[in-house]
């Protein structure tokens, strides 16, 4: 199984994102508040999927863990992007 960062690098190289050197990395932390609870029988099982666009194509970079039955999740996963 490939690590997500390797998938990101592979996709980025294929799509030609790395035309110039990266000068800064940004760390993203994600928390959600008040996710819609439309199912009367159970709470949502949310996760966050980070996608990036290049040349009109979207590709998945990484995703957080799934937090079961929570409408106000705070994710431990950190996204680091160029």
PyMOL Python script that loads the backbone (N, CA, C, O; Angstrom):
from pymol import cmd

cmd.read_pdbstr("""\
ATOM      1  N   UNK A   1       0.843  -1.183   0.000  1.00  0.00           N
ATOM      2  CA  UNK A   1       0.000   0.000   0.000  1.00  0.00           C
ATOM      3  C   UNK A   1       0.887   1.244   0.000  1.00  0.00           C
ATOM      4  O   UNK A   1       1.813   1.350   0.804  1.00  0.00           O
ATOM      5  N   UNK A   2       0.604   2.179  -0.897  1.00  0.00           N
ATOM      6  CA  UNK A   2       1.404   3.398  -0.985  1.00  0.00           C
ATOM      7  C   UNK A   2       0.949   4.402   0.050  1.00  0.00           C
ATOM      8  O   UNK A   2      -0.233   4.472   0.387  1.00  0.00           O
ATOM      9  N   UNK A   3       1.889   5.177   0.551  1.00  0.00           N
ATOM     10  CA  UNK A   3       1.548   6.280   1.435  1.00  0.00           C
ATOM     11  C   UNK A   3       0.910   7.384   0.610  1.00  0.00           C
ATOM     12  O   UNK A   3       1.215   7.547  -0.572  1.00  0.00           O
ATOM     13  N   UNK A   4       0.013   8.147   1.247  1.00  0.00           N
ATOM     14  CA  UNK A   4      -0.682   9.217   0.536  1.00  0.00           C
ATOM     15  C   UNK A   4       0.283  10.254  -0.012  1.00  0.00           C
ATOM     16  O   UNK A   4       0.058  10.787  -1.099  1.00  0.00           O
ATOM     17  N   UNK A   5       1.364  10.555   0.724  1.00  0.00           N
ATOM     18  CA  UNK A   5       2.295  11.563   0.227  1.00  0.00           C
ATOM     19  C   UNK A   5       2.953  11.091  -1.069  1.00  0.00           C
ATOM     20  O   UNK A   5       3.231  11.901  -1.953  1.00  0.00           O
ATOM     21  N   UNK A   6       3.205   9.783  -1.186  1.00  0.00           N
ATOM     22  CA  UNK A   6       3.770   9.262  -2.426  1.00  0.00           C
ATOM     23  C   UNK A   6       2.771   9.369  -3.574  1.00  0.00           C
ATOM     24  O   UNK A   6       3.155   9.649  -4.710  1.00  0.00           O
ATOM     25  N   UNK A   7       1.499   9.148  -3.281  1.00  0.00           N
ATOM     26  CA  UNK A   7       0.462   9.307  -4.298  1.00  0.00           C
ATOM     27  C   UNK A   7       0.401  10.764  -4.732  1.00  0.00           C
ATOM     28  O   UNK A   7       0.294  11.058  -5.922  1.00  0.00           O
ATOM     29  N   UNK A   8       0.468  11.685  -3.756  1.00  0.00           N
ATOM     30  CA  UNK A   8       0.455  13.116  -4.057  1.00  0.00           C
ATOM     31  C   UNK A   8       1.631  13.482  -4.955  1.00  0.00           C
ATOM     32  O   UNK A   8       1.457  14.158  -5.969  1.00  0.00           O
ATOM     33  N   UNK A   9       2.826  13.036  -4.581  1.00  0.00           N
ATOM     34  CA  UNK A   9       4.013  13.363  -5.372  1.00  0.00           C
ATOM     35  C   UNK A   9       3.920  12.784  -6.769  1.00  0.00           C
ATOM     36  O   UNK A   9       4.278  13.449  -7.742  1.00  0.00           O
ATOM     37  N   UNK A  10       3.443  11.550  -6.883  1.00  0.00           N
ATOM     38  CA  UNK A  10       3.301  10.913  -8.182  1.00  0.00           C
ATOM     39  C   UNK A  10       2.302  11.665  -9.055  1.00  0.00           C
ATOM     40  O   UNK A  10       2.573  11.943 -10.224  1.00  0.00           O
ATOM     41  N   UNK A  11       1.133  11.996  -8.472  1.00  0.00           N
ATOM     42  CA  UNK A  11       0.111  12.729  -9.221  1.00  0.00           C
ATOM     43  C   UNK A  11       0.617  14.114  -9.602  1.00  0.00           C
ATOM     44  O   UNK A  11       0.402  14.573 -10.723  1.00  0.00           O
ATOM     45  N   UNK A  12       1.283  14.772  -8.673  1.00  0.00           N
ATOM     46  CA  UNK A  12       1.790  16.114  -8.934  1.00  0.00           C
ATOM     47  C   UNK A  12       2.824  16.093 -10.057  1.00  0.00           C
ATOM     48  O   UNK A  12       2.816  16.965 -10.926  1.00  0.00           O
ATOM     49  N   UNK A  13       3.703  15.111 -10.040  1.00  0.00           N
ATOM     50  CA  UNK A  13       4.706  15.005 -11.102  1.00  0.00           C
ATOM     51  C   UNK A  13       4.045  14.709 -12.441  1.00  0.00           C
ATOM     52  O   UNK A  13       4.428  15.280 -13.462  1.00  0.00           O
ATOM     53  N   UNK A  14       3.051  13.819 -12.444  1.00  0.00           N
ATOM     54  CA  UNK A  14       2.352  13.467 -13.670  1.00  0.00           C
ATOM     55  C   UNK A  14       1.624  14.669 -14.247  1.00  0.00           C
ATOM     56  O   UNK A  14       1.626  14.877 -15.460  1.00  0.00           O
ATOM     57  N   UNK A  15       1.001  15.460 -13.381  1.00  0.00           N
ATOM     58  CA  UNK A  15       0.232  16.617 -13.836  1.00  0.00           C
ATOM     59  C   UNK A  15       1.090  17.858 -14.049  1.00  0.00           C
ATOM     60  O   UNK A  15       0.586  18.886 -14.502  1.00  0.00           O
ATOM     61  N   UNK A  16       2.362  17.778 -13.732  1.00  0.00           N
ATOM     62  CA  UNK A  16       3.267  18.896 -13.967  1.00  0.00           C
ATOM     63  C   UNK A  16       3.149  20.028 -12.971  1.00  0.00           C
ATOM     64  O   UNK A  16       3.379  21.186 -13.319  1.00  0.00           O
ATOM     65  N   UNK A  17       2.794  19.713 -11.737  1.00  0.00           N
ATOM     66  CA  UNK A  17       2.640  20.758 -10.725  1.00  0.00           C
ATOM     67  C   UNK A  17       3.991  21.291 -10.275  1.00  0.00           C
ATOM     68  O   UNK A  17       4.105  22.468  -9.933  1.00  0.00           O
ATOM     69  N   UNK A  18       5.007  20.454 -10.270  1.00  0.00           N
ATOM     70  CA  UNK A  18       6.307  20.857  -9.739  1.00  0.00           C
ATOM     71  C   UNK A  18       7.147  21.559 -10.790  1.00  0.00           C
ATOM     72  O   UNK A  18       8.260  21.123 -11.086  1.00  0.00           O
ATOM     73  N   UNK A  19       6.626  22.645 -11.361  1.00  0.00           N
ATOM     74  CA  UNK A  19       7.384  23.417 -12.343  1.00  0.00           C
ATOM     75  C   UNK A  19       8.397  24.336 -11.677  1.00  0.00           C
ATOM     76  O   UNK A  19       9.413  24.684 -12.278  1.00  0.00           O
ATOM     77  N   UNK A  20       8.123  24.728 -10.439  1.00  0.00           N
ATOM     78  CA  UNK A  20       9.040  25.599  -9.715  1.00  0.00           C
ATOM     79  C   UNK A  20       9.249  25.033  -8.327  1.00  0.00           C
ATOM     80  O   UNK A  20       8.384  24.323  -7.814  1.00  0.00           O
ATOM     81  N   UNK A  21      10.382  25.333  -7.705  1.00  0.00           N
ATOM     82  CA  UNK A  21      10.648  24.789  -6.376  1.00  0.00           C
ATOM     83  C   UNK A  21       9.692  25.361  -5.333  1.00  0.00           C
ATOM     84  O   UNK A  21       9.285  26.520  -5.404  1.00  0.00           O
ATOM     85  N   UNK A  22       9.352  24.529  -4.380  1.00  0.00           N
ATOM     86  CA  UNK A  22       8.474  24.957  -3.286  1.00  0.00           C
ATOM     87  C   UNK A  22       9.271  25.808  -2.306  1.00  0.00           C
ATOM     88  O   UNK A  22      10.359  25.418  -1.882  1.00  0.00           O
ATOM     89  N   UNK A  23       8.736  26.955  -1.950  1.00  0.00           N
ATOM     90  CA  UNK A  23       9.418  27.831  -1.016  1.00  0.00           C
ATOM     91  C   UNK A  23       8.866  27.696   0.393  1.00  0.00           C
ATOM     92  O   UNK A  23       9.591  27.900   1.366  1.00  0.00           O
ATOM     93  N   UNK A  24       7.577  27.351   0.511  1.00  0.00           N
ATOM     94  CA  UNK A  24       6.934  27.275   1.816  1.00  0.00           C
ATOM     95  C   UNK A  24       5.951  26.121   1.856  1.00  0.00           C
ATOM     96  O   UNK A  24       5.253  25.848   0.880  1.00  0.00           O
ATOM     97  N   UNK A  25       5.902  25.455   2.984  1.00  0.00           N
ATOM     98  CA  UNK A  25       4.885  24.424   3.209  1.00  0.00           C
ATOM     99  C   UNK A  25       3.873  24.984   4.192  1.00  0.00           C
ATOM    100  O   UNK A  25       4.221  25.736   5.103  1.00  0.00           O
ATOM    101  N   UNK A  26       2.621  24.610   3.997  1.00  0.00           N
ATOM    102  CA  UNK A  26       1.536  25.063   4.860  1.00  0.00           C
ATOM    103  C   UNK A  26       0.942  23.848   5.552  1.00  0.00           C
ATOM    104  O   UNK A  26       0.699  22.818   4.924  1.00  0.00           O
ATOM    105  N   UNK A  27       0.712  23.979   6.849  1.00  0.00           N
ATOM    106  CA  UNK A  27       0.104  22.903   7.619  1.00  0.00           C
ATOM    107  C   UNK A  27      -1.353  23.255   7.883  1.00  0.00           C
ATOM    108  O   UNK A  27      -1.651  24.321   8.424  1.00  0.00           O
ATOM    109  N   UNK A  28      -2.262  22.361   7.501  1.00  0.00           N
ATOM    110  CA  UNK A  28      -3.684  22.583   7.688  1.00  0.00           C
ATOM    111  C   UNK A  28      -4.220  21.653   8.772  1.00  0.00           C
ATOM    112  O   UNK A  28      -3.988  20.444   8.738  1.00  0.00           O
ATOM    113  N   UNK A  29      -4.934  22.227   9.726  1.00  0.00           N
ATOM    114  CA  UNK A  29      -5.626  21.469  10.765  1.00  0.00           C
ATOM    115  C   UNK A  29      -7.117  21.683  10.523  1.00  0.00           C
ATOM    116  O   UNK A  29      -7.548  22.795  10.218  1.00  0.00           O
ATOM    117  N   UNK A  30      -7.902  20.616  10.660  1.00  0.00           N
ATOM    118  CA  UNK A  30      -9.313  20.703  10.310  1.00  0.00           C
ATOM    119  C   UNK A  30     -10.198  20.325  11.488  1.00  0.00           C
ATOM    120  O   UNK A  30      -9.965  19.331  12.176  1.00  0.00           O
ATOM    121  N   UNK A  31     -11.220  21.148  11.700  1.00  0.00           N
ATOM    122  CA  UNK A  31     -12.280  20.862  12.661  1.00  0.00           C
ATOM    123  C   UNK A  31     -13.585  21.323  12.019  1.00  0.00           C
ATOM    124  O   UNK A  31     -13.599  22.298  11.268  1.00  0.00           O
ATOM    125  N   UNK A  32     -14.664  20.634  12.308  1.00  0.00           N
ATOM    126  CA  UNK A  32     -15.970  20.990  11.752  1.00  0.00           C
ATOM    127  C   UNK A  32     -16.952  21.209  12.897  1.00  0.00           C
ATOM    128  O   UNK A  32     -16.826  20.622  13.972  1.00  0.00           O
ATOM    129  N   UNK A  33     -17.919  22.056  12.639  1.00  0.00           N
ATOM    130  CA  UNK A  33     -18.904  22.339  13.673  1.00  0.00           C
ATOM    131  C   UNK A  33     -20.301  22.304  13.072  1.00  0.00           C
ATOM    132  O   UNK A  33     -20.563  22.945  12.055  1.00  0.00           O
ATOM    133  N   UNK A  34     -21.191  21.557  13.702  1.00  0.00           N
ATOM    134  CA  UNK A  34     -22.584  21.517  13.279  1.00  0.00           C
ATOM    135  C   UNK A  34     -22.834  20.829  11.957  1.00  0.00           C
ATOM    136  O   UNK A  34     -23.635  21.313  11.157  1.00  0.00           O
ATOM    137  N   UNK A  35     -22.166  19.703  11.703  1.00  0.00           N
ATOM    138  CA  UNK A  35     -22.422  18.944  10.477  1.00  0.00           C
ATOM    139  C   UNK A  35     -23.885  18.517  10.475  1.00  0.00           C
ATOM    140  O   UNK A  35     -24.409  18.063  11.493  1.00  0.00           O
ATOM    141  N   UNK A  36     -24.530  18.664   9.341  1.00  0.00           N
ATOM    142  CA  UNK A  36     -25.948  18.346   9.215  1.00  0.00           C
ATOM    143  C   UNK A  36     -26.215  16.889   9.605  1.00  0.00           C
ATOM    144  O   UNK A  36     -25.534  15.976   9.138  1.00  0.00           O
ATOM    145  N   UNK A  37     -27.197  16.692  10.453  1.00  0.00           N
ATOM    146  CA  UNK A  37     -27.574  15.364  10.940  1.00  0.00           C
ATOM    147  C   UNK A  37     -28.948  15.032  10.375  1.00  0.00           C
ATOM    148  O   UNK A  37     -29.958  15.198  11.059  1.00  0.00           O
ATOM    149  N   UNK A  38     -28.991  14.572   9.147  1.00  0.00           N
ATOM    150  CA  UNK A  38     -30.259  14.342   8.450  1.00  0.00           C
ATOM    151  C   UNK A  38     -30.863  12.970   8.712  1.00  0.00           C
ATOM    152  O   UNK A  38     -32.052  12.765   8.466  1.00  0.00           O
ATOM    153  N   UNK A  39     -30.081  12.042   9.199  1.00  0.00           N
ATOM    154  CA  UNK A  39     -30.574  10.694   9.481  1.00  0.00           C
ATOM    155  C   UNK A  39     -31.062  10.634  10.923  1.00  0.00           C
ATOM    156  O   UNK A  39     -30.280  10.839  11.852  1.00  0.00           O
ATOM    157  N   UNK A  40     -32.327  10.360  11.114  1.00  0.00           N
ATOM    158  CA  UNK A  40     -32.918  10.347  12.456  1.00  0.00           C
ATOM    159  C   UNK A  40     -32.417   9.169  13.298  1.00  0.00           C
ATOM    160  O   UNK A  40     -32.501   9.214  14.525  1.00  0.00           O
ATOM    161  N   UNK A  41     -31.904   8.133  12.665  1.00  0.00           N
ATOM    162  CA  UNK A  41     -31.511   6.924  13.394  1.00  0.00           C
ATOM    163  C   UNK A  41     -30.052   6.899  13.818  1.00  0.00           C
ATOM    164  O   UNK A  41     -29.698   6.172  14.747  1.00  0.00           O
ATOM    165  N   UNK A  42     -29.199   7.671  13.164  1.00  0.00           N
ATOM    166  CA  UNK A  42     -27.775   7.638  13.522  1.00  0.00           C
ATOM    167  C   UNK A  42     -27.120   8.980  13.231  1.00  0.00           C
ATOM    168  O   UNK A  42     -27.659   9.796  12.483  1.00  0.00           O
ATOM    169  N   UNK A  43     -25.968   9.200  13.822  1.00  0.00           N
ATOM    170  CA  UNK A  43     -25.176  10.405  13.601  1.00  0.00           C
ATOM    171  C   UNK A  43     -24.254  10.181  12.397  1.00  0.00           C
ATOM    172  O   UNK A  43     -24.003   9.036  12.019  1.00  0.00           O
ATOM    173  N   UNK A  44     -23.750  11.260  11.794  1.00  0.00           N
ATOM    174  CA  UNK A  44     -22.840  11.106  10.651  1.00  0.00           C
ATOM    175  C   UNK A  44     -21.472  10.557  11.072  1.00  0.00           C
ATOM    176  O   UNK A  44     -21.066  10.683  12.227  1.00  0.00           O
ATOM    177  N   UNK A  45     -20.779   9.952  10.120  1.00  0.00           N
ATOM    178  CA  UNK A  45     -19.415   9.447  10.300  1.00  0.00           C
ATOM    179  C   UNK A  45     -18.501  10.229   9.346  1.00  0.00           C
ATOM    180  O   UNK A  45     -18.112   9.704   8.303  1.00  0.00           O
ATOM    181  N   UNK A  46     -18.156  11.472   9.691  1.00  0.00           N
ATOM    182  CA  UNK A  46     -17.464  12.341   8.734  1.00  0.00           C
ATOM    183  C   UNK A  46     -15.958  12.081   8.614  1.00  0.00           C
ATOM    184  O   UNK A  46     -15.305  11.588   9.533  1.00  0.00           O
ATOM    185  N   UNK A  47     -15.449  12.437   7.445  1.00  0.00           N
ATOM    186  CA  UNK A  47     -14.015  12.542   7.217  1.00  0.00           C
ATOM    187  C   UNK A  47     -13.827  13.697   6.234  1.00  0.00           C
ATOM    188  O   UNK A  47     -14.782  14.120   5.583  1.00  0.00           O
ATOM    189  N   UNK A  48     -12.603  14.206   6.127  1.00  0.00           N
ATOM    190  CA  UNK A  48     -12.297  15.306   5.211  1.00  0.00           C
ATOM    191  C   UNK A  48     -11.341  14.777   4.154  1.00  0.00           C
ATOM    192  O   UNK A  48     -10.355  14.110   4.467  1.00  0.00           O
ATOM    193  N   UNK A  49     -11.644  15.082   2.907  1.00  0.00           N
ATOM    194  CA  UNK A  49     -10.791  14.676   1.791  1.00  0.00           C
ATOM    195  C   UNK A  49     -10.187  15.932   1.183  1.00  0.00           C
ATOM    196  O   UNK A  49     -10.912  16.832   0.760  1.00  0.00           O
ATOM    197  N   UNK A  50      -8.867  15.994   1.140  1.00  0.00           N
ATOM    198  CA  UNK A  50      -8.154  17.124   0.542  1.00  0.00           C
ATOM    199  C   UNK A  50      -7.888  16.800  -0.922  1.00  0.00           C
ATOM    200  O   UNK A  50      -7.229  15.811  -1.243  1.00  0.00           O
ATOM    201  N   UNK A  51      -8.412  17.653  -1.805  1.00  0.00           N
ATOM    202  CA  UNK A  51      -8.179  17.490  -3.237  1.00  0.00           C
ATOM    203  C   UNK A  51      -7.517  18.746  -3.768  1.00  0.00           C
ATOM    204  O   UNK A  51      -7.716  19.838  -3.237  1.00  0.00           O
ATOM    205  N   UNK A  52      -6.735  18.586  -4.808  1.00  0.00           N
ATOM    206  CA  UNK A  52      -6.093  19.728  -5.466  1.00  0.00           C
ATOM    207  C   UNK A  52      -6.402  19.650  -6.952  1.00  0.00           C
ATOM    208  O   UNK A  52      -6.624  18.571  -7.500  1.00  0.00           O
ATOM    209  N   UNK A  53      -6.411  20.806  -7.588  1.00  0.00           N
ATOM    210  CA  UNK A  53      -6.714  20.870  -9.009  1.00  0.00           C
ATOM    211  C   UNK A  53      -5.486  21.290  -9.791  1.00  0.00           C
ATOM    212  O   UNK A  53      -4.747  22.191  -9.395  1.00  0.00           O
ATOM    213  N   UNK A  54      -5.289  20.620 -10.899  1.00  0.00           N
ATOM    214  CA  UNK A  54      -4.216  20.989 -11.814  1.00  0.00           C
ATOM    215  C   UNK A  54      -4.667  20.690 -13.233  1.00  0.00           C
ATOM    216  O   UNK A  54      -5.137  19.588 -13.520  1.00  0.00           O
ATOM    217  N   UNK A  55      -4.529  21.655 -14.113  1.00  0.00           N
ATOM    218  CA  UNK A  55      -4.898  21.490 -15.519  1.00  0.00           C
ATOM    219  C   UNK A  55      -6.338  21.018 -15.668  1.00  0.00           C
ATOM    220  O   UNK A  55      -6.634  20.205 -16.543  1.00  0.00           O
ATOM    221  N   UNK A  56      -7.246  21.523 -14.814  1.00  0.00           N
ATOM    222  CA  UNK A  56      -8.655  21.178 -14.916  1.00  0.00           C
ATOM    223  C   UNK A  56      -9.030  19.832 -14.317  1.00  0.00           C
ATOM    224  O   UNK A  56     -10.197  19.443 -14.357  1.00  0.00           O
ATOM    225  N   UNK A  57      -8.068  19.123 -13.767  1.00  0.00           N
ATOM    226  CA  UNK A  57      -8.311  17.804 -13.176  1.00  0.00           C
ATOM    227  C   UNK A  57      -8.168  17.876 -11.662  1.00  0.00           C
ATOM    228  O   UNK A  57      -7.223  18.492 -11.169  1.00  0.00           O
ATOM    229  N   UNK A  58      -9.075  17.266 -10.914  1.00  0.00           N
ATOM    230  CA  UNK A  58      -8.989  17.182  -9.462  1.00  0.00           C
ATOM    231  C   UNK A  58      -8.401  15.845  -9.084  1.00  0.00           C
ATOM    232  O   UNK A  58      -8.753  14.822  -9.672  1.00  0.00           O
ATOM    233  N   UNK A  59      -7.514  15.836  -8.113  1.00  0.00           N
ATOM    234  CA  UNK A  59      -6.980  14.570  -7.616  1.00  0.00           C
ATOM    235  C   UNK A  59      -6.894  14.609  -6.102  1.00  0.00           C
ATOM    236  O   UNK A  59      -6.671  15.658  -5.497  1.00  0.00           O
ATOM    237  N   UNK A  60      -7.078  13.440  -5.504  1.00  0.00           N
ATOM    238  CA  UNK A  60      -7.047  13.336  -4.047  1.00  0.00           C
ATOM    239  C   UNK A  60      -5.615  13.353  -3.552  1.00  0.00           C
ATOM    240  O   UNK A  60      -4.766  12.603  -4.036  1.00  0.00           O
ATOM    241  N   UNK A  61      -5.357  14.214  -2.588  1.00  0.00           N
ATOM    242  CA  UNK A  61      -4.027  14.326  -1.998  1.00  0.00           C
ATOM    243  C   UNK A  61      -3.940  13.468  -0.742  1.00  0.00           C
ATOM    244  O   UNK A  61      -2.991  12.704  -0.563  1.00  0.00           O
ATOM    245  N   UNK A  62      -4.932  13.602   0.120  1.00  0.00           N
ATOM    246  CA  UNK A  62      -4.906  12.888   1.406  1.00  0.00           C
ATOM    247  C   UNK A  62      -6.297  12.962   2.024  1.00  0.00           C
ATOM    248  O   UNK A  62      -7.169  13.667   1.514  1.00  0.00           O
ATOM    249  N   UNK A  63      -6.505  12.235   3.122  1.00  0.00           N
ATOM    250  CA  UNK A  63      -7.775  12.299   3.835  1.00  0.00           C
ATOM    251  C   UNK A  63      -7.552  12.077   5.317  1.00  0.00           C
ATOM    252  O   UNK A  63      -6.561  11.479   5.737  1.00  0.00           O
ATOM    253  N   UNK A  64      -8.499  12.575   6.099  1.00  0.00           N
ATOM    254  CA  UNK A  64      -8.426  12.418   7.546  1.00  0.00           C
ATOM    255  C   UNK A  64      -8.988  11.055   7.941  1.00  0.00           C
ATOM    256  O   UNK A  64      -9.492  10.291   7.118  1.00  0.00           O
ATOM    257  N   UNK A  65      -8.877  10.794   9.215  1.00  0.00           N
ATOM    258  CA  UNK A  65      -9.535   9.621   9.764  1.00  0.00           C
ATOM    259  C   UNK A  65     -11.049   9.857   9.797  1.00  0.00           C
ATOM    260  O   UNK A  65     -11.501  11.001   9.752  1.00  0.00           O
ATOM    261  N   UNK A  66     -11.819   8.786   9.874  1.00  0.00           N
ATOM    262  CA  UNK A  66     -13.269   8.885  10.043  1.00  0.00           C
ATOM    263  C   UNK A  66     -13.538   8.962  11.536  1.00  0.00           C
ATOM    264  O   UNK A  66     -13.012   8.166  12.314  1.00  0.00           O
ATOM    265  N   UNK A  67     -14.362   9.929  11.930  1.00  0.00           N
ATOM    266  CA  UNK A  67     -14.735  10.040  13.336  1.00  0.00           C
ATOM    267  C   UNK A  67     -16.197   9.620  13.441  1.00  0.00           C
ATOM    268  O   UNK A  67     -17.090  10.301  12.939  1.00  0.00           O
ATOM    269  N   UNK A  68     -16.419   8.516  14.085  1.00  0.00           N
ATOM    270  CA  UNK A  68     -17.752   7.911  14.166  1.00  0.00           C
ATOM    271  C   UNK A  68     -18.728   8.736  15.000  1.00  0.00           C
ATOM    272  O   UNK A  68     -18.372   9.299  16.035  1.00  0.00           O
ATOM    273  N   UNK A  69     -19.957   8.790  14.522  1.00  0.00           N
ATOM    274  CA  UNK A  69     -21.103   9.409  15.193  1.00  0.00           C
ATOM    275  C   UNK A  69     -20.774  10.757  15.835  1.00  0.00           C
ATOM    276  O   UNK A  69     -20.907  10.928  17.047  1.00  0.00           O
ATOM    277  N   UNK A  70     -20.347  11.702  15.014  1.00  0.00           N
ATOM    278  CA  UNK A  70     -19.943  13.005  15.543  1.00  0.00           C
ATOM    279  C   UNK A  70     -20.389  14.121  14.596  1.00  0.00           C
ATOM    280  O   UNK A  70     -20.167  14.044  13.387  1.00  0.00           O
ATOM    281  N   UNK A  71     -21.017  15.153  15.153  1.00  0.00           N
ATOM    282  CA  UNK A  71     -21.392  16.300  14.319  1.00  0.00           C
ATOM    283  C   UNK A  71     -20.439  17.481  14.497  1.00  0.00           C
ATOM    284  O   UNK A  71     -20.552  18.483  13.791  1.00  0.00           O
ATOM    285  N   UNK A  72     -19.490  17.362  15.449  1.00  0.00           N
ATOM    286  CA  UNK A  72     -18.486  18.402  15.686  1.00  0.00           C
ATOM    287  C   UNK A  72     -17.081  17.784  15.764  1.00  0.00           C
ATOM    288  O   UNK A  72     -16.424  17.877  16.801  1.00  0.00           O
ATOM    289  N   UNK A  73     -16.618  17.158  14.678  1.00  0.00           N
ATOM    290  CA  UNK A  73     -15.331  16.461  14.742  1.00  0.00           C
ATOM    291  C   UNK A  73     -14.126  17.416  14.748  1.00  0.00           C
ATOM    292  O   UNK A  73     -14.141  18.469  14.110  1.00  0.00           O
ATOM    293  N   UNK A  74     -13.099  17.019  15.481  1.00  0.00           N
ATOM    294  CA  UNK A  74     -11.796  17.677  15.453  1.00  0.00           C
ATOM    295  C   UNK A  74     -10.816  16.588  15.042  1.00  0.00           C
ATOM    296  O   UNK A  74     -10.629  15.609  15.764  1.00  0.00           O
ATOM    297  N   UNK A  75     -10.197  16.758  13.893  1.00  0.00           N
ATOM    298  CA  UNK A  75      -9.345  15.706  13.325  1.00  0.00           C
ATOM    299  C   UNK A  75      -7.911  15.819  13.820  1.00  0.00           C
ATOM    300  O   UNK A  75      -7.371  16.916  13.966  1.00  0.00           O
ATOM    301  N   UNK A  76      -7.311  14.669  14.072  1.00  0.00           N
ATOM    302  CA  UNK A  76      -5.908  14.651  14.489  1.00  0.00           C
ATOM    303  C   UNK A  76      -4.968  14.703  13.288  1.00  0.00           C
ATOM    304  O   UNK A  76      -3.811  15.098  13.426  1.00  0.00           O
ATOM    305  N   UNK A  77      -5.449  14.313  12.125  1.00  0.00           N
ATOM    306  CA  UNK A  77      -4.644  14.314  10.898  1.00  0.00           C
ATOM    307  C   UNK A  77      -4.279  15.748  10.510  1.00  0.00           C
ATOM    308  O   UNK A  77      -5.142  16.625  10.488  1.00  0.00           O
ATOM    309  N   UNK A  78      -3.027  15.979  10.210  1.00  0.00           N
ATOM    310  CA  UNK A  78      -2.554  17.265   9.706  1.00  0.00           C
ATOM    311  C   UNK A  78      -2.236  17.129   8.234  1.00  0.00           C
ATOM    312  O   UNK A  78      -1.610  16.153   7.821  1.00  0.00           O
ATOM    313  N   UNK A  79      -2.657  18.091   7.443  1.00  0.00           N
ATOM    314  CA  UNK A  79      -2.298  18.130   6.028  1.00  0.00           C
ATOM    315  C   UNK A  79      -1.133  19.086   5.862  1.00  0.00           C
ATOM    316  O   UNK A  79      -1.178  20.211   6.361  1.00  0.00           O
ATOM    317  N   UNK A  80      -0.091  18.653   5.168  1.00  0.00           N
ATOM    318  CA  UNK A  80       1.032  19.531   4.849  1.00  0.00           C
ATOM    319  C   UNK A  80       1.090  19.640   3.328  1.00  0.00           C
ATOM    320  O   UNK A  80       1.279  18.645   2.629  1.00  0.00           O
ATOM    321  N   UNK A  81       0.923  20.865   2.829  1.00  0.00           N
ATOM    322  CA  UNK A  81       0.907  21.079   1.384  1.00  0.00           C
ATOM    323  C   UNK A  81       1.889  22.196   1.006  1.00  0.00           C
ATOM    324  O   UNK A  81       2.226  23.053   1.822  1.00  0.00           O
ATOM    325  N   UNK A  82       2.327  22.161  -0.228  1.00  0.00           N
ATOM    326  CA  UNK A  82       3.246  23.176  -0.746  1.00  0.00           C
ATOM    327  C   UNK A  82       2.470  24.434  -1.091  1.00  0.00           C
ATOM    328  O   UNK A  82       3.057  25.417  -1.545  1.00  0.00           O
TER     329      UNK A  82
END
""", "prot")
cmd.dss("prot")
cmd.show_as("cartoon", "prot")
cmd.util.cbc("prot")
cmd.orient("prot")
